[in-house]
Amino acid sequence: CLKFLGSRHPTLVLPLVPELLSTHPYFDTPEPDMDDPAYIAVLVLVFNAAKSCPTMPALFSDHTFRHYAYLRDSLSHLVPPLRLPGNGLDLVDSRCGSGSVESAQLFLQQSLNRVSTIQNLEAPGAQDLLDFTIRDLQRLGELQTELAGAADFCATYLRCQLLLMKALQEKLWNMAVPLCLKQNVTATAAAQQILEETYKLEFLYSGLDSRQVATIHHVRLQAKALQLILTARTRQGLDPLISSCEKFLQDIESFQRLFLTEMPHLQDSFVDKLLELMPRLSSCKPVELVKILQTTLRQSGLLQLRLPEQIHRATATIIEPTGESDNPLRFTSGLVVALDIDATLEHVHDPQNTVKVQVLYPDGQSHVIHPKPGDFRKPGPDRHRLITQVYLSHTAWTG
């Protein structure tokens, strides 16, 4: 709240700075304690006001500059980048200056361009390149908070590609099924993980355009194809395979309907090759369809991801309950007890309809609660606060 109060009312904060920071124009004053939450809250208010009031830093004392540098590192989401003239130096936040953001964006783009060359590498080299790039993007997201969403999105996408590449490595497909049961289990787990990651990519990030959504669905289709191939290799019986093949063909047709306008950008991709073979796939036997899928999937390359411009990851931070209370909440079987919930939501679209509270009980049961629309507050752009109560009740269980 103090962050937005300072940024929206800098002219009101300016005349109060000497009093808020306990400074004097002629006399030295004691340095406040940085362990005092009240003083940190005041600094958050003042620094956010100073962002749009260039005359305010002249009222700061020397220790205020040091405290800014400390808070900029520890509470970067609350303290904005400032140009502070202190001790004859310009204290500029080197991580979040405009030039630094531009350099970070260039690095992100170069990383994606570098990965696009993995088709020219052998499998070990390609996997190493993906590993290094994922690590670099994760580190970039930690250092550059403005690009954390885009960096994390790209790293997750490349992780899906790495999992797919490992699952399709040569030795798995050149061995008889009884000789590679362990590899089949690994590939099955990789396909399931790719599916989970693609749903996170689609629904945990805001600001995606249709081409990026099409790219996510393309990876999901590859994971479904891998699951179908593994099903044919490891399960007996023709009926389950027939139904799985029919479902996969429906997924291909659904993809084409949803992303018809994006198909020109998907030339020579896995789905593009399947659509060319669609008449043959629709009429062939399941075993032949699986062989075609296996060949096409192993020959398909990495579909390059276009750099997201304004993308943010949705997050929810539970403030209460903390989970560290010395007094555990107790209630009698069959009766009801109220539990206060306080949570901060960042970049969550339409929280009144999308946010739910899940309660897990010790016996494994779970309840999903839909908060009332009036329980949501909006203290700032892309930010919501959920303050509500959930009611706990359970029958007796034995443990």
N, C-alpha and C positions, 0 to 999 in steps of 0.2 A: 504493500500500500504506500509506504513512504517513497519507494522508487518512483511510482507514478505521480505522487503528490509533488515531488520535487521537479520532475520533468514538465509538469503541466503548469506550475505556478512559480517560475524562477524569479519573477519580479517581486513576489511576496517574500520569498526566502532571502533575497539579497540584503535587505536592511536588517535582517535578524541574524546574519552570519556571525558577527562578533559575540552575540549573546549565546547562540547555539554552540559555538566552538569554544566559548569561555576565553576569548583572546582580548588583548588590550593594545591600543596603538603605541603606548610608550613603555609599558612594563611587561616583563616576562611573566608568563603564567605557567603553572605546573602542567606537565604533559599528561593528558588523560590516560586512563587505563584501557588498553585495547581488549582486555578480557571483559569489559563492561558491555553487555548487550545494548543498553540504552545509548551509549556513545556510538557504537557501530551503527545503530539505527539512524542517529542524527547524521553521521557521515554519509550514509546511503542517500538521505534526503538532500544534503548539501551538494554532493558530487553530481547527482542527477540534475539538480538545478543549474550547476555550473556548466553543464554541457551546452546550454543555450544562452549562457550569460557570461561573456568573455571577461567582464570586469571583476567577477567574483574571486578568481584565484589570487588577486592582489591582496585579499583580506586573509589569506591562509598563512599560518605560521609554518616554520620549518618542519615541525613534527607532523603537520597535516599532510605534507607531501610524502613523507615516509609512510604514513598510514594509508595514503591512497595507493601507493605501490603494493603494499601488503594486501589490501582488500581487493585490488584489481586481480591479484593472483588467486586469492582464496574464495572470493565471491564475485567472479567475473560476470555472472548472470544478473547481478544487481548493480554493479558499478560500471559506468560507461567509460569508453576511452576518452581521455582528456589531454589537452596540451597545457601543461602546468609549468610556468616559469619559476623554477625554484633553484636557489643557490647559483644563479647564473646559467643554469642548464635548462633545456626544454625536456621535461619528463614526458615523453610520448610513449603510449602503450605500443610497444613494438609488435605485438601480436595482432592488434586489431585496428591499426591504422589503415587508411584507404589503400595505400600502396601495398601493405602486407596482405590485405584481403585479395587484391588483384593478383599478387604473386601466388597466393594459395590457390586461387581459381585456375591460374595457368598451370600450376603443378598438378591439380586434379585432372585437367584436360589432357595434359601430357601423359599422365598415368594411364588414362583410358586409351589414348592413342597407342601407347607402347604395348598394351595388352592385345590390341587388335592384330599384332604381328605374330601371335603364338601359333598360327597355322603353319608358319614357316619353320617351327622348331620341333625337335623330337619331343616325345611325351615327357621325359624327365625334366628337360629344360623348360617346357611350357608350364609344367606344374610348379617348378621353382619360381618362374616369373610371376605366376598368379599368387603364390605364397608371399613373395616380397611386396607385390603391389597391394595386397590386402593389408599387410602389416603397415605399409606406409600410409594408406588411407585411414586406418584406425588411429594412427598417431596424429595425422593431420586433423582429424575430428576432435581429438583431445586438446590440441594446441590452438585451433581456430574455431571458436564456438559458433561464429557466424556461418561456417560451412560444415558444422557437425552433422546436420541432417543429410546433406548431399554426400558427404564423405562416407557416412555410415550406410547410406542407401547403395552407393556404388560398391562398397566393400562386401555387403551382403549379396549383391548380384554376382560379383566375381566369385564369392564362396560357393554359390550354387553351381557356377560353371566348373569350379575346381572339383566339387563332389561328382559332377557328371563325368568329367574327364577321367577321374580315378575309377569310377564304376565301369567305364567303357574301355579300360586298358586291355591290351592284346591278350595277355595270358588267361584272362577270365573266359574269353569266348573261343579259345582254341583247345580247351580241355573238355573232356567228357564231364557231364554233370556230377556223377558220383565222386569225381576227383577234385571238385572245386566247391564243395558245400560251404566251406567257410567264406570263400569269396562271394558266393551267391548271397549269403546272409549279409555281408558287408554292403553289397550293391543294393540289396533290398532296403537296408537302413538308410543308405545314401539317397535313394529315390524318395523315401518318406520324408527325410529331412529337407530335401529340395522343395517338396510340396508345401511343407510348413513354412519355409522361408519365403516362398513366393506369395503366400497369403499375408505374411507380415509386410512384405514389400508393397502389396497392393492396398492394405487397409491401415497400416500404422504410419503412413506418410501422407502429408497433404501437399498439394501443389503439383501433382503429377499430370502430365498431358497424355493424350490418347496414344501417342507413339510409345511412351514409356510403359503404359499399361499393356499395350500389345506385346512389348518385349517381355514383360513379366509373364503374360499368358503363354508366350512361346516357350519359355523355359519350363513352365508347368506342363505344357503338352509333351515336351521331351521327357520329363520325369514320368508322366503317365505311360508313355511308350516304353520306357525302361521297365516299369512295373509289369506291363503286359508281357514283355519278352521274358522276364524272370518267372512270371506265372506259368508261361508255356514250358519253361525249362524244368520247373520244380514240381508242378502239380500233375496228377494223373486225371484222365477223363476229358472228354471233348466238350461236354455241355458248358462247364464254367468258362472254357476258353472262347466258345462261340459268343456267349453273352458279353464277355469282356471285349471282344473284337467289335461287336456291334456298338457298345458304349463308346469305344475309342473313335470309331468312324463318326458317331454323332458329335463328339467333341471337336473333330476337325471341321465339320460343317458349321458348328456353332462359332468356332473361331473365325471362319471366313465371313459369317454374317455380322459378327460384332466389329470386326476390324477391316472391313472392305476398303475403307479409304486409306488404310495404312499398308495395304498389301504391296504397293509399289516400293515401299521402303524395306520389304522383307524378301527381296529377290534372292534366289539361290539359298534361301534358308531352309531349315528342316520342314517347316509347314508348307513352304512353296513347292518343294519337291513332292510332298505327299499329295498336294492338290493336283499336281500334274499326273500323278499315278492314281487318282481317285477312281476313275472307271474300272481300273484293274483291281484295286483294293476292294471295291464293292462286290465284285463277282468271284473273287478267288476264295480258296478254302482258308480256314483259320491258320493252318500250319504255314501255308505259303505267305499269308499276310504278315505273320510274325517274322519270317525270314526277310521280307522286304523292309519291314520296320527296322530290324537289326542292322541291315546293310546301310539304310538311309541314315539312321541315327549315328552310326559310327563314322560316316563320311561327312556329317554336318559339322560346320565350324562354329566358332564363337560369333554370336550376333552382337555387334557392337552397340553399347548403350550410349544414347545421347546424354550429354551432361545436363543434369537437372539444374534449373536456374533458381527458382524460389521453392525450395522443398524443406519441409520440417518434419521431424519425427514427433508423433503424438506421445506424450508422457503423462503419467498420473503419479503424484507423490502423496502418500498417506501421511498426514501430520498427526492425526489422532485416529485410532489408538496407536501408541508408539510400539507396543509389543514388549516393553521393558518395565512394565509396572511391577512394583513390589507387592501389590495387592491384586491378585488374579480375580477376574470377574467370575462370580459363582451364581448359579441359579438352580432352582429346584426342578426336578423332572416334571414336565407337564405345565409349568408356569412360564411366564414371559418376563424377560428383563431387557431394558433398553440400552443400546450401546451407541454412544455419540461417534459420528464419523465426520472428519474434517480432512479434505483432500484438495490439492491444487492440480488442475488440469491444464496442460500446455498444448496448443495446436490441435485440439480435439474438435472436429467438425460436428455440429449439431449434438452437443452433449446430452440435451434433454431426451433425445431418442436413442442415442448410442451407448451411453454410459450406464452400467449396472454394477451393483455391489454383490459379490459372491461371498457367502459365509460357509466355511468348511468346518465340519464337526469332527471330533476325534474318531468316530466310527466310520469315517469316509463319506458320510452323506454331505450334500451341499444344498444350499438354498440360494437362489438368485433374487435379489430385491431390486425393483425399479424405483429410483428416487423420484419424488414429485418435481415438476418443472420449477416450482417456487424454491426448491432447495439449491438452485444454482445461482451464483452471482457472477458478474463479469467485471472484475477490477481493472482490466486492461485489454488491449487488442490481443486476440489469440490466446487469451488466458481466462480460465474460469475457476471458481471456487465452489466446491460442493460441501455444504454443511447440512447434515441430515442425521436422522436416527434410524437404526435398524433394530428390529425386535428379535431376540434370540429365544427359541423354545425348542425343546426336544424331549422325546420320551426316554425312559430309562434304558441304559445299555450296560452290558457287562464288559469289562476290559481285563 
